[in-house]
Amino acid sequence: MTLYDSLFEHLRQPIAQILLTRNDIADRTQYQNAQNTFMELFNLGVIPIVNENDTLAVSEIRFGDNDTLSAITAAMLQADYLFLMTDVDCLYDKNPRTNPDAVPIEVVEDVTSLEADTSSAGSSLGTGGMSTKLVAARLATSAGVTTVITRSSNPGNIVGILDYCQSLKMVRGQTQQDTPSLSNSISSLHLDALSKAPLHTRFLPDPEPIRDRSFWLLHGIAAHGTVFIDEGAHRALASKAGLLPVGIVGVDGHFAEQEAVRLVVVPTKRQIRSSPPNSNVITPLSTPSSSIAEVDLRSGVEVGRALVNYSAAEIARIKGLQSTQIQGVLGYADSEYVALRENVSLIKSVRPATPVLRSNTSLEDLTSIQNL
């Protein structure tokens, strides 16, 4: 931090250090307080320097790498750009150190379909290699943030890339007009910026970004267990309905009410209907209850996160039932919904994951690593 103080002092630019852990954003109120703190600093003309609070963070509440921290921060602030600095100019389809014919990848519209070499081990000055940068790019672009990977040894690249992006928007906007004279009025300044753009890889933002509460549900809080739902329940959630117990086919983990869980859709061969179970034992993944006919919980796909109104033990007892039966089984009914729709956030594709830090990690590997 002393180095930042010294550098920004020459510019007469005030700065402030913000230290975060996952616990600081796990609670919705704390998440909003963090947002408000950033906004107030910006209003005061102060540049925040964000770091993970290593003195307090243990493995359970660590972000794990600076790339993930930066992506979550950028999404929290709905930033326009996120720059991920590394030891190469951009992404390549092959390792440029061993393959002279490696081709730069300049623009990525969908990071999930990207085929690139990720063997860069990362800088000695930070945590995370190229694989974590791809995951951070996937997370940030899902929140509508344009993400850029470029070489860290030349900080001036940032200004050049921003000039290029702004000039590109200006040129596209003018050439799309019906009046031919507008396209002829493109300034030499814009053309110069387009011709001198530093080498980089730019990840385009999702046209339908996940914002604010939905992003917080998906990425701000850790899941304490899993609720398995059928395809009908998934369709109902996609139609903005809440999660009813009748659509639940299984539960795994130990969690209390108002804690976050993963939502996993499992294929069912026929509609489930049985007498209410008397046991409050949580059904494990490997041994589905006999009341769950023809359902393989291990074949499920994660589709979102939710804050639940009932504990794991309670959900295990009321799964598959109509809401009117909750009172008879539990002796009380705090809600007809296991999760209100406002407390559910669905994902559109494979969710960003925190990768194991190893070389030659493929995107296929990234999708199978434990979720954030």
SULGI-V613852 format. One record per residue. N is the residue number from 1. SS is DSSP state (h for helix, s for strand, l for the rest). Layout:
n | ss
N | SS
N | SS
This chain:
n | ss
1 | l
2 | h
3 | h
4 | h
5 | h
6 | h
7 | h
8 | h
9 | h
10 | l
11 | l
12 | l
13 | l
14 | l
15 | s
16 | s
17 | s
18 | s
19 | s
20 | s
21 | l
22 | l
23 | h
24 | h
25 | h
26 | h
27 | l
28 | h
29 | h
30 | h
31 | h
32 | h
33 | h
34 | h
35 | h
36 | h
37 | h
38 | h
39 | h
40 | h
41 | h
42 | h
43 | h
44 | l
45 | l
46 | l
47 | s
48 | s
49 | s
50 | s
51 | s
52 | s
53 | l
54 | l
55 | l
56 | l
57 | l
58 | l
59 | h
60 | h
61 | h
62 | l
63 | l
64 | l
65 | l
66 | h
67 | h
68 | h
69 | h
70 | h
71 | h
72 | h
73 | h
74 | h
75 | h
76 | h
77 | l
78 | l
79 | l
80 | l
81 | s
82 | s
83 | s
84 | s
85 | s
86 | s
87 | l
88 | l
89 | l
90 | l
91 | s
92 | s
93 | l
94 | l
95 | l
96 | l
97 | l
98 | l
99 | l
100 | l
101 | l
102 | l
103 | l
104 | s
105 | s
106 | l
107 | s
108 | s
109 | l
110 | l
111 | h
112 | h
113 | h
114 | l
115 | l
116 | l
117 | l
118 | l
119 | l
120 | l
121 | l
122 | l
123 | l
124 | l
125 | l
126 | l
127 | l
128 | l
129 | l
130 | h
131 | h
132 | h
133 | h
134 | h
135 | h
136 | h
137 | h
138 | h
139 | h
140 | h
141 | h
142 | h
143 | l
144 | l
145 | l
146 | s
147 | s
148 | s
149 | s
150 | s
151 | s
152 | l
153 | l
154 | l
155 | l
156 | l
157 | h
158 | h
159 | h
160 | h
161 | h
162 | h
163 | h
164 | h
165 | h
166 | h
167 | h
168 | h
169 | h
170 | h
171 | h
172 | h
173 | h
174 | h
175 | h
176 | l
177 | l
178 | l
179 | l
180 | h
181 | h
182 | h
183 | h
184 | h
185 | l
186 | l
187 | l
188 | h
189 | h
190 | h
191 | h
192 | h
193 | h
194 | h
195 | h
196 | l
197 | l
198 | l
199 | l
200 | l
201 | s
202 | s
203 | s
204 | l
205 | l
206 | l
207 | l
208 | l
209 | l
210 | l
211 | l
212 | h
213 | h
214 | h
215 | h
216 | h
217 | h
218 | h
219 | h
220 | h
221 | l
222 | l
223 | l
224 | l
225 | s
226 | s
227 | s
228 | s
229 | s
230 | l
231 | h
232 | h
233 | h
234 | h
235 | h
236 | h
237 | h
238 | h
239 | l
240 | l
241 | l
242 | l
243 | s
244 | s
245 | h
246 | h
247 | h
248 | s
249 | s
250 | s
251 | s
252 | s
253 | s
254 | l
255 | l
256 | l
257 | l
258 | l
259 | l
260 | s
261 | s
262 | s
263 | s
264 | s
265 | s
266 | l
267 | l
268 | s
269 | l
270 | l
271 | l
272 | l
273 | l
274 | l
275 | l
276 | l
277 | l
278 | l
279 | l
280 | l
281 | l
282 | l
283 | l
284 | l
285 | l
286 | l
287 | l
288 | l
289 | l
290 | l
291 | l
292 | l
293 | l
294 | l
295 | s
296 | l
297 | h
298 | h
299 | h
300 | l
301 | s
302 | s
303 | s
304 | s
305 | s
306 | s
307 | s
308 | l
309 | l
310 | l
311 | l
312 | h
313 | h
314 | h
315 | h
316 | h
317 | h
318 | h
319 | l
320 | l
321 | l
322 | l
323 | h
324 | h
325 | h
326 | h
327 | h
328 | h
329 | h
330 | h
331 | l
332 | l
333 | l
334 | l
335 | l
336 | l
337 | s
338 | s
339 | s
340 | l
341 | h
342 | h
343 | h
344 | s
345 | s
346 | s
347 | l
348 | l
349 | l
350 | l
351 | l
352 | l
353 | s
354 | l
355 | l
356 | l
357 | l
358 | l
359 | l
360 | l
361 | l
362 | l
363 | h
364 | h
365 | h
366 | h
367 | h
368 | l
369 | l
370 | l
371 | s
372 | l
